[in-house]
């Protein structure tokens, strides 16, 4: 990954995750660096799945950790640090997309009228051979932005439609329509 050098080089120290969170919240850069090293791959992976552009995912990953450093004092410990960081990552990516003006391409006018929200067998939840996995990842990157976001948030990350609707500022019916559309497009792409 390109330089995500947010921190000054320090000697590696092992530490307890909970105590590292408390120390980092108190301003300990070494503790935050350990948290960064423990979580950077997951954050980058989530960013990459949401934006499908490696360079942009690297930038967003850095933005997430800058934001985490700034907001760590707000972490209340009601969930695990990784859960808090996951939610922060989703919010940073979604906010970046809004500010880039991509929000209007999120949904097409006729998507609200898409019917049938049944799961499509063979697309979601089925183990795939390695070659097919690459085909699936390629097919996901080719989905329209709105359908891809909803598919990743629902089928990959496990968010519920109501949660996705809140994150994206749309109705849960719109997220269901986008998920249905994504699954249909994926099925079509994978059956070629």
Secondary structure, 3 states (H helix, E strand, C coil): CCCCCCCCCCCCCCCCHHHHHHHHHCCCHHHHHHHHHHHHHHHHHHHHHHHCCHHHHHHHHHHHHHHHHHHHHHCCCCCCHHHHHHHHHHHHHHHHHHHCCCHHHCCCHHHHHCCCCCCCCCCCCCCCCHHHHHHHHHHHHCCCHHHHHHHHHHHHCCCCHHHHHHHHCCCHHHHHHHHHHHHHHHHHHHCC
